[in-house]
Each structure stands twice: as C-alpha cells, then as structure tokens.
Amino acid sequence: MKSAIRWAVSAVFVTGLACTHMPAQTVPPEFLDLYTMMQGSIKTFNDSTLLAWDGSKPPVIFCAELNTLNSNSGSAILAASNYLSFQREMSGLKAMGVTGVVVNIDYPLLDTA
C-alpha cells in the first residue's frame, strides 16, 4: 500500500514538474540559487522513485455515468427510442476509453410494482 501511494504521489509530482519546468534564464536572479537547489532535490526524488518502480501499472477502471439510463428520467428509460440513444452513448464512451459505467437506479424505482 505504501509503495502504491508513493507511486501515485510521484506520478502527480513528476507530471506537475513536466508541466511547470521553467528554463533557468526566466528565473529572477535573486531566486536562481533556490531554483538550482530545488531542481536538484526534484531530480534526486524522481530518480529514486523511478529506481523503486517496477514498471507495473495499477489496474484502473475509467468510469462514466450513463445519462440515457438514469432513473431520474422515470419510465422514459423503458421507451424503445431510448435504446438507440443508449447504444450511441455506450459507443461514444467506449471511443473515449471508458472501461466501466455507473447506472443510477434510485430506490423508489425499484419499489414500484
């Protein structure tokens, strides 16, 4: 668990570093020493994290909520025309890389006879 947390923090940290890296010439002269020291610390942390990482990625399910099958629509979700909308939504989500869906089913809907 500890290594998974370290990996997640490192991934966020390294990603943030890649997005915010400034060339040394844009650093104000009074902060150049601090900038150099921080870059060294970041590089050391990044190198130690990469050495400890075995290259495996945790299993992730990218989810989205289905809007066409949302129980807030009431009995309209049972209409035949809704099925085509559901198929289009599922195709679109799959094209975006979604690997799981959430279906909202409220309690009263399950209780009706």
Backbone bond lengths (Angstrom), bond angles and torsions (degrees), N, CA, C in turn:
res aa  C-N    CA-C-N  psi(-1)  N-CA   C-N-CA  omega(-1)  CA-C   N-CA-C  phi
1 M - - - 1.454 - - 1.531 110.40 -
2 K 1.331 115.59 -42.39 1.457 120.16 -178.72 1.529 110.59 -62.14
3 S 1.343 116.32 -40.45 1.468 118.90 -179.51 1.529 110.96 -69.26
4 A 1.336 117.08 -33.46 1.468 120.06 177.69 1.521 110.67 -65.81
5 I 1.320 116.40 -40.90 1.463 120.28 178.07 1.521 109.75 -65.34
6 R 1.333 116.39 -44.29 1.464 119.95 179.34 1.523 110.49 -61.35
7 W 1.342 116.73 -40.02 1.451 120.32 178.99 1.523 110.47 -63.19
8 A 1.338 117.30 -44.51 1.460 120.99 -178.86 1.522 111.09 -64.21
9 V 1.333 116.35 -44.58 1.464 120.26 179.05 1.524 109.72 -63.52
10 S 1.319 116.05 -41.68 1.460 119.96 -179.91 1.520 111.20 -63.90
11 A 1.326 116.45 -42.03 1.461 119.87 -179.39 1.521 110.29 -62.04
12 V 1.327 116.79 -43.07 1.458 120.76 178.32 1.519 109.88 -65.32
13 F 1.321 116.22 -43.90 1.462 121.64 -177.97 1.521 110.91 -63.35
14 V 1.339 116.20 -48.30 1.464 120.60 -178.62 1.526 110.25 -66.50
15 T 1.332 117.76 -38.91 1.458 120.76 177.92 1.526 109.94 -63.34
16 G 1.333 116.11 -44.56 1.459 119.99 177.78 1.508 111.61 -62.02
17 L 1.324 116.41 -38.22 1.461 120.94 179.16 1.518 110.45 -63.99
18 A 1.324 116.12 -42.54 1.459 119.80 -178.77 1.528 111.26 -64.18
19 C 1.321 116.31 -31.98 1.464 120.22 -178.29 1.522 112.85 -82.95
20 T 1.337 117.61 -23.93 1.455 119.42 -172.19 1.521 113.43 -112.99
21 H 1.320 118.18 7.05 1.458 120.25 -178.62 1.534 110.18 -63.26
22 M 1.327 114.63 129.19 1.464 119.76 179.32 1.520 108.75 -111.62
23 P 1.306 117.99 138.68 1.461 118.81 173.59 1.529 109.42 -62.53
24 A 1.317 117.07 146.11 1.462 121.67 -175.57 1.522 112.51 -58.32
25 Q 1.317 119.13 -30.15 1.457 120.06 -176.98 1.528 112.76 -69.76
26 T 1.347 119.64 -16.93 1.460 120.96 178.85 1.523 112.24 -90.49
27 V 1.323 118.54 -4.85 1.459 122.23 179.74 1.528 107.88 -80.58
28 P 1.330 117.06 129.51 1.468 118.71 176.58 1.525 110.60 -57.69
29 P 1.315 117.67 142.38 1.473 121.52 -175.14 1.528 114.02 -54.60
30 E 1.333 117.91 -34.65 1.474 119.65 -178.14 1.522 112.45 -71.20
31 F 1.349 118.53 -15.45 1.465 121.95 179.29 1.526 113.14 -108.87
32 L 1.314 118.08 5.33 1.458 121.40 -175.71 1.523 112.20 -62.94
33 D 1.345 118.33 -41.45 1.469 120.85 177.98 1.522 110.73 -62.86
34 L 1.325 116.73 -44.29 1.468 121.13 179.06 1.531 110.21 -63.71
35 Y 1.321 116.27 -42.35 1.463 121.23 179.14 1.529 110.93 -59.94
36 T 1.314 116.81 -45.70 1.464 121.91 -179.78 1.522 110.61 -63.46
37 M 1.350 116.52 -42.97 1.466 120.46 179.13 1.533 110.62 -63.74
38 M 1.336 117.01 -44.17 1.467 120.78 -179.40 1.527 111.26 -65.38
39 Q 1.318 117.81 -40.11 1.463 120.97 177.54 1.530 110.50 -61.00
40 G 1.322 116.96 -40.18 1.466 120.42 177.15 1.516 111.91 -64.01
41 S 1.344 117.06 -43.08 1.470 121.14 178.36 1.521 111.38 -64.00
42 I 1.310 116.04 -41.95 1.466 120.25 179.71 1.525 110.41 -65.34
43 K 1.319 117.18 -42.61 1.466 120.85 179.23 1.521 110.54 -63.37
44 T 1.341 117.84 -42.29 1.464 121.42 178.77 1.526 110.29 -62.16
45 F 1.335 116.81 -45.85 1.467 121.13 179.52 1.525 110.31 -62.61
46 N 1.321 117.32 -45.67 1.458 121.92 -179.77 1.529 111.06 -61.49
47 D 1.334 117.02 -45.26 1.469 120.67 -179.77 1.521 111.29 -63.18
48 S 1.347 117.91 -42.49 1.468 120.11 -179.70 1.524 111.13 -67.24
49 T 1.322 116.75 -35.27 1.465 120.35 178.51 1.526 110.51 -68.03
50 L 1.313 116.89 -44.19 1.465 119.84 179.89 1.522 111.91 -65.66
51 L 1.332 117.59 -32.55 1.471 120.11 176.88 1.525 111.29 -67.75
52 A 1.334 117.30 -34.13 1.462 121.29 -177.97 1.530 112.62 -82.12
53 W 1.323 117.55 -15.06 1.458 121.26 -176.15 1.514 110.12 -86.75
54 D 1.328 116.68 131.02 1.465 121.28 -179.12 1.531 112.93 -87.63
55 G 1.312 117.98 1.48 1.456 121.79 177.93 1.515 114.67 90.46
56 S 1.334 116.98 -7.29 1.461 119.30 -179.64 1.522 110.05 -78.61
57 K 1.304 115.30 150.50 1.459 120.95 178.43 1.521 108.32 -113.47
58 P 1.343 116.84 140.94 1.463 118.96 -179.62 1.525 110.48 -69.26
59 P 1.340 116.64 150.87 1.464 118.64 177.88 1.526 109.84 -67.79
60 V 1.307 116.34 128.64 1.458 121.74 -177.32 1.516 108.95 -128.94
61 I 1.318 116.00 137.93 1.460 121.35 173.10 1.523 106.44 -114.29
62 F 1.314 116.68 117.82 1.451 121.31 177.55 1.522 107.94 -88.15
63 C 1.336 116.55 113.35 1.465 121.65 -173.22 1.517 112.82 -108.27
64 A 1.318 113.81 157.19 1.460 122.60 172.17 1.520 106.86 -145.92
65 E 1.309 116.25 152.89 1.470 120.06 178.22 1.521 109.19 -88.52
66 L 1.318 115.17 135.22 1.468 119.93 177.68 1.521 109.18 -76.12
67 N 1.308 116.83 121.61 1.464 120.43 178.62 1.520 111.62 -82.38
68 T 1.323 117.13 -30.63 1.463 119.59 -177.60 1.519 112.35 -72.55
69 L 1.319 118.34 -23.12 1.466 121.43 179.46 1.524 111.92 -111.28
70 N 1.299 117.17 30.01 1.450 122.01 178.82 1.526 108.48 -79.70
71 S 1.324 117.43 128.12 1.459 120.13 -175.33 1.524 113.13 -68.76
72 N 1.320 118.31 -10.50 1.462 120.00 175.73 1.523 111.28 -67.73
73 S 1.325 116.84 -14.36 1.470 120.85 177.10 1.515 111.83 -79.99
74 G 1.307 117.21 -8.18 1.467 121.21 178.94 1.509 111.91 69.93
75 S 1.310 116.09 -143.83 1.469 120.80 -175.95 1.530 112.45 -71.67
76 A 1.323 117.83 -8.65 1.476 120.71 178.67 1.529 111.66 -62.25
77 I 1.328 117.28 -23.19 1.466 118.85 179.56 1.525 111.87 -69.38
78 L 1.315 117.00 -15.87 1.464 120.84 179.75 1.530 112.64 -90.89
79 A 1.317 117.61 -5.29 1.469 121.31 -179.37 1.525 110.43 -67.25
80 A 1.315 116.19 145.15 1.466 121.10 -179.00 1.529 111.41 -61.64
81 S 1.320 117.54 -34.12 1.463 120.72 -179.68 1.523 111.86 -67.66
82 N 1.297 117.46 -23.10 1.465 120.93 -179.92 1.528 111.24 -72.38
83 Y 1.332 117.19 -24.52 1.452 120.76 -178.68 1.526 111.72 -63.53
84 L 1.350 116.95 -41.06 1.464 121.17 178.04 1.534 110.53 -64.52
85 S 1.333 116.03 -40.64 1.474 120.02 177.34 1.521 110.28 -63.34
86 F 1.319 116.06 -40.20 1.474 121.15 178.50 1.529 110.33 -61.51
87 Q 1.329 117.43 -44.68 1.464 121.22 179.62 1.529 111.21 -62.98
88 R 1.332 117.11 -41.93 1.467 120.46 178.00 1.527 110.84 -63.93
89 E 1.330 115.97 -42.89 1.469 119.01 179.94 1.527 110.81 -63.53
90 M 1.322 117.40 -43.06 1.469 120.92 179.34 1.534 110.74 -63.26
91 S 1.322 117.69 -41.16 1.469 120.93 178.08 1.518 111.13 -63.39
92 G 1.320 116.53 -42.39 1.455 120.59 178.63 1.517 112.57 -64.37
93 L 1.327 116.29 -43.37 1.467 120.23 178.48 1.523 110.77 -63.93
94 K 1.321 116.69 -41.69 1.468 120.37 178.78 1.524 110.46 -62.85
95 A 1.327 116.91 -40.47 1.466 120.83 178.91 1.522 111.66 -63.98
96 M 1.340 117.23 -28.80 1.465 121.31 178.45 1.526 112.50 -83.10
97 G 1.336 117.74 -4.74 1.454 120.38 178.08 1.514 114.56 96.35
98 V 1.328 117.25 10.08 1.461 120.82 178.06 1.522 108.51 -69.42
99 T 1.342 116.64 131.89 1.463 120.60 -178.22 1.527 112.83 -115.04
100 G 1.324 117.41 2.54 1.461 121.70 177.90 1.515 109.21 -154.70
101 V 1.329 116.19 152.71 1.462 119.57 178.50 1.522 109.88 -128.01
102 V 1.327 114.92 153.64 1.458 122.65 175.56 1.519 106.22 -111.94
103 V 1.330 115.79 129.98 1.459 120.99 178.02 1.522 107.18 -111.48
104 N 1.327 116.60 119.98 1.457 121.94 -179.32 1.516 109.17 -85.26
105 I 1.330 116.32 112.95 1.458 121.41 176.71 1.522 106.41 -125.55
106 D 1.336 115.99 108.43 1.459 120.83 179.98 1.524 110.58 -75.77
107 Y 1.320 115.88 153.30 1.455 121.88 -176.53 1.525 113.55 -57.25
108 P 1.328 120.86 -47.53 1.469 117.83 -177.07 1.517 113.65 -58.48
109 L 1.329 117.31 -31.04 1.455 120.28 179.58 1.525 110.60 -64.20
110 L 1.329 117.20 -36.08 1.457 120.81 179.03 1.524 112.53 -73.72
111 D 1.319 117.01 -21.88 1.455 122.01 -173.68 1.524 113.27 -89.31
112 T 1.330 117.70 -9.93 1.466 119.76 -177.81 1.522 110.04 -79.38
113 A 1.299 114.47 145.55 1.467 118.82 -177.47 1.499 112.14 -101.01
